[in-house]
Amino acid sequence: MARNGNFVFVGGTDGIGRAAALNVARHGSSILLVARNEDRGAAAVDAMLDAGARDAAFLKADLSTIAGAAAAAQGINLWRSTIDGLMHSAMSAFSGKTVTTDGLEFAFALQYLARAIINRLCADALAASGDGRIVHIAGAVPYRMAAPDLDDLQFERRKWRFFKAILTTHVQGFLFLDEASRRWADRQIGLYATGVASTRTRAMLDPAMPLIMRIMGRLGITAEKSAVNATRLLLDEARPAMQAAIFKNPKRFTPAPFDLPAQEGGRLWDITTALARRRGVVLP
């Protein structure tokens, strides 16, 4: 891993993503921050340069839509032809069921689908580095607690509940990483999820969040503490022995296999491909 390489932080203008990006910037890396808010983006770029980044840039993106996620991936690939690390931490405050312009449930669109689209469209650039690493910030949710209903991912038949919607996106991300490790077994791409505890971030404290989330945010740890394992995954000279792993305990750097049903991962991969194709996006 080139500590002063090229690193992308989707959701990197605030919270855990920003904290991890600053850690990486201190090693003289090139930093690309992908998010919505241009003012926060400009401020974050300045912070990266002050921290020691070789260079830093901001890419504005609407990650709630398929076209927006694909455009973000295109912008990332135009920024650099090789990527050493790609970290996802984007989230947004909401409390009720919201349907995107693509007709998709918002949490699914932002916290699963955008990550999957960007990862797949940037896989060549990650592999080109010789040691590309994908890192998902997530809650270490057991599969049995939040197994996705692949026949009703948009909650059209089931009653939508906030925590059900949020927690299943974490498991969907695990299914993606696990499936990608099988499909990309011959590629030099590490696929990791790092569990975090409740963290004091702008999104967690936003009035648009349910009260319980705001309370969890106020009682949570700092973004800097939550970024420790993600930073190690991006910067350690040698990546973990497993190509794909989850780090369940944020206080320990201990990898574990995902241990998920392979057929579910394969099916979700195909569903993702079909959803993107309907909007004119072809995923490799």
C-alpha positions in Angstrom: 0.0 0.0 0.0 1.3 3.4 -1.0 0.6 5.6 2.0 1.0 8.7 -0.2 -1.2 7.2 -2.9 -4.6 8.1 -4.3 -7.6 7.9 -1.9 -11.3 8.5 -2.4 -13.7 9.3 0.5 -17.4 9.1 -0.4 -19.0 11.1 2.3 -15.6 12.5 3.3 -16.6 16.1 4.0 -18.0 15.3 7.5 -17.9 12.9 10.3 -16.0 9.6 10.2 -15.1 10.0 6.5 -13.6 13.4 7.1 -11.7 12.1 10.1 -10.2 9.2 8.2 -9.4 11.4 5.2 -7.5 13.8 7.5 -5.5 10.8 8.9 -4.6 9.7 5.3 -3.9 13.3 4.2 -1.2 13.6 6.9 0.9 11.0 4.9 1.1 13.3 1.8 -1.6 11.4 -0.1 -3.8 12.7 -2.9 -7.4 13.0 -1.6 -10.7 13.2 -3.4 -13.8 13.9 -1.4 -17.2 13.0 -2.8 -20.4 14.5 -1.3 -23.3 16.9 -1.8 -22.5 20.1 0.0 -20.1 22.4 -1.9 -19.4 24.7 1.0 -18.5 21.8 3.3 -16.5 20.3 0.4 -14.4 23.5 0.0 -13.7 23.7 3.7 -12.8 20.0 3.9 -10.4 20.4 0.9 -8.6 23.2 2.7 -8.4 21.0 5.9 -6.8 18.2 3.8 -4.2 20.5 2.4 -3.4 22.0 5.8 -3.0 18.4 7.1 -0.4 17.7 4.5 -2.2 16.2 1.5 -0.2 16.3 -1.7 -3.3 17.6 -3.4 -7.1 17.5 -2.6 -10.2 17.9 -4.6 -14.0 17.9 -4.1 -16.5 16.1 -6.4 -20.1 17.1 -6.0 -22.5 14.1 -6.3 -26.1 13.1 -5.7 -25.6 9.6 -4.4 -29.4 9.0 -3.9 -29.9 8.3 -7.6 -28.4 5.7 -9.9 -27.3 8.4 -12.4 -25.7 10.4 -9.6 -23.8 7.4 -8.3 -22.6 6.5 -11.9 -21.6 10.1 -12.4 -19.6 10.0 -9.2 -17.8 6.9 -10.3 -17.0 8.5 -13.7 -15.6 11.6 -11.8 -13.5 9.3 -9.6 -12.1 7.5 -12.6 -11.3 10.8 -14.4 -9.5 12.1 -11.3 -7.0 9.2 -11.2 -6.5 6.0 -13.3 -5.3 4.2 -10.2 -6.9 4.2 -6.7 -5.3 2.9 -3.6 -8.3 3.3 -1.3 -12.0 3.9 -1.6 -13.9 4.5 1.6 -17.7 4.9 2.0 -19.3 6.6 4.9 -22.1 8.8 3.3 -25.3 9.0 5.2 -28.2 11.5 5.4 -30.7 12.4 8.0 -34.3 11.2 7.6 -37.0 9.7 9.7 -39.8 8.5 7.4 -40.0 6.4 4.3 -38.7 8.4 1.3 -38.7 7.3 -2.3 -36.1 8.6 -4.7 -36.6 9.8 -8.2 -35.6 6.3 -9.3 -38.5 4.9 -7.3 -36.2 3.3 -4.7 -36.3 3.4 -0.9 -33.9 6.2 0.2 -31.7 4.2 2.6 -31.3 1.4 0.1 -30.4 3.9 -2.6 -27.9 5.8 -0.6 -26.3 3.3 1.8 -26.3 0.2 -0.4 -26.9 0.9 -4.1 -24.6 3.9 -4.5 -21.7 2.1 -2.8 -22.2 -1.0 -5.0 -22.4 1.0 -8.2 -19.3 3.1 -7.4 -17.3 0.0 -6.3 -18.1 -1.9 -9.4 -17.4 1.0 -11.8 -14.1 1.8 -10.0 -12.9 -1.8 -9.7 -10.4 -1.5 -12.6 -8.8 1.6 -11.0 -8.5 -0.1 -7.7 -7.0 -3.2 -9.2 -4.6 -1.1 -11.2 -2.9 0.1 -8.0 -1.8 -3.4 -7.3 -3.4 -3.3 -3.8 -6.7 -1.4 -3.9 -8.8 -1.4 -0.8 -12.5 -0.8 -0.4 -13.7 0.1 3.1 -17.4 0.4 4.2 -18.2 2.1 7.4 -21.1 0.2 8.9 -22.8 -1.2 11.9 -21.7 -4.7 12.7 -25.2 -6.1 12.3 -25.6 -9.9 12.4 -27.2 -11.4 9.3 -29.9 -13.1 11.3 -31.0 -9.7 12.8 -31.4 -7.9 9.5 -31.5 -10.3 6.7 -32.7 -8.4 3.6 -35.9 -9.5 1.9 -34.6 -9.7 -1.7 -38.2 -9.9 -3.0 -39.1 -6.6 -1.3 -36.1 -4.5 -1.1 -38.2 -1.3 -1.5 -40.6 -2.1 1.3 -43.6 -2.2 -1.1 -45.2 -5.1 0.7 -43.7 -4.9 4.2 -44.3 -2.1 6.6 -41.3 0.3 6.5 -39.5 0.9 9.8 -36.5 3.2 10.2 -34.2 0.7 11.9 -35.2 -2.2 9.7 -34.4 0.0 6.6 -31.1 1.2 8.0 -29.8 -2.1 9.4 -30.6 -4.1 6.3 -28.5 -1.7 4.2 -25.5 -2.7 6.3 -26.1 -6.4 5.6 -26.6 -5.7 2.0 -23.2 -4.0 1.9 -21.7 -7.1 3.6 -23.3 -9.3 1.0 -21.8 -7.1 -1.8 -18.3 -7.3 -0.3 -18.5 -11.0 0.2 -19.8 -11.6 -3.3 -17.2 -9.3 -4.8 -14.5 -11.4 -3.2 -15.7 -14.4 -5.1 -16.1 -12.6 -8.4 -12.8 -10.6 -8.0 -10.8 -13.5 -6.5 -8.0 -12.9 -9.0 -7.9 -9.2 -8.6 -5.8 -7.3 -6.1 -8.7 -5.6 -4.3 -9.3 -5.9 -0.6 -13.0 -5.7 0.5 -13.6 -4.7 4.1 -16.3 -3.4 6.5 -15.5 -1.8 9.8 -18.1 -1.7 12.5 -18.5 1.5 14.4 -20.2 2.5 17.6 -22.7 5.4 17.8 -20.7 8.5 16.8 -21.3 12.2 17.2 -21.6 13.4 13.6 -23.6 16.1 11.9 -26.0 13.6 10.4 -26.7 11.8 13.7 -27.5 15.1 15.5 -29.6 16.5 12.6 -33.2 17.4 13.7 -34.5 15.3 10.8 -33.2 12.1 12.5 -35.5 10.2 14.8 -35.1 11.2 18.5 -33.4 7.9 19.4 -30.7 8.5 16.8 -30.1 12.0 18.0 -29.7 10.7 21.6 -27.3 8.0 20.4 -25.4 10.7 18.6 -25.1 12.9 21.6 -23.9 9.9 23.7 -21.6 8.7 21.0 -17.9 8.7 20.6 -15.9 11.1 18.4 -15.5 10.6 14.7 -11.8 10.4 15.2 -12.2 7.3 17.4 -14.6 5.7 14.9 -12.1 6.3 12.1 -9.2 4.3 13.7 -9.8 0.9 12.1 -10.8 2.4 8.7 -7.5 4.4 8.7 -5.5 1.3 9.4 -7.3 -0.6 6.7 -6.4 2.1 4.2 -2.8 2.7 5.3 -1.3 -0.5 6.7 1.5 -1.7 4.5 0.1 -5.2 4.3 -3.6 -5.7 4.1 -5.4 -8.5 6.1 -4.8 -12.1 5.0 -8.4 -12.4 4.0 -9.5 -10.6 0.8 -12.8 -9.8 2.4 -13.5 -9.4 6.1 -15.5 -7.5 8.7 -14.0 -5.8 11.7 -16.9 -6.1 14.2 -15.4 -4.6 17.3 -14.4 -0.9 16.8 -12.0 -1.2 19.7 -10.0 -4.1 18.2 -8.4 -4.6 14.8 -9.6 -8.2 14.4 -10.8 -9.4 11.0 -13.6 -12.0 10.7 -15.1 -13.7 7.6 -18.6 -12.4 6.6 -20.1 -15.9 6.9 -23.1 -15.1 4.7 -25.2 -17.2 2.4 -23.4 -17.1 -1.0 -26.7 -17.5 -3.0 -28.0 -14.3 -1.4 -24.9 -12.4 -2.4 -25.1 -13.6 -5.9 -28.8 -12.8 -6.2 -28.3 -9.3 -4.8 -25.5 -8.7 -7.3 -27.8 -9.6 -10.1 -30.6 -7.4 -8.8 -28.1 -4.5 -8.5 -27.1 -5.1 -12.1 -30.7 -5.0 -13.3 -31.6 -1.9 -11.3 -28.7 0.0 -12.8 -29.4 -1.2 -16.3 -33.0 0.1 -16.1 -31.5 3.6 -15.8 -29.0 3.1 -18.6 -26.0 2.2 -16.4 -24.1 -0.9 -17.3 -22.2 -2.4 -14.4 -19.2 -4.7 -15.0 
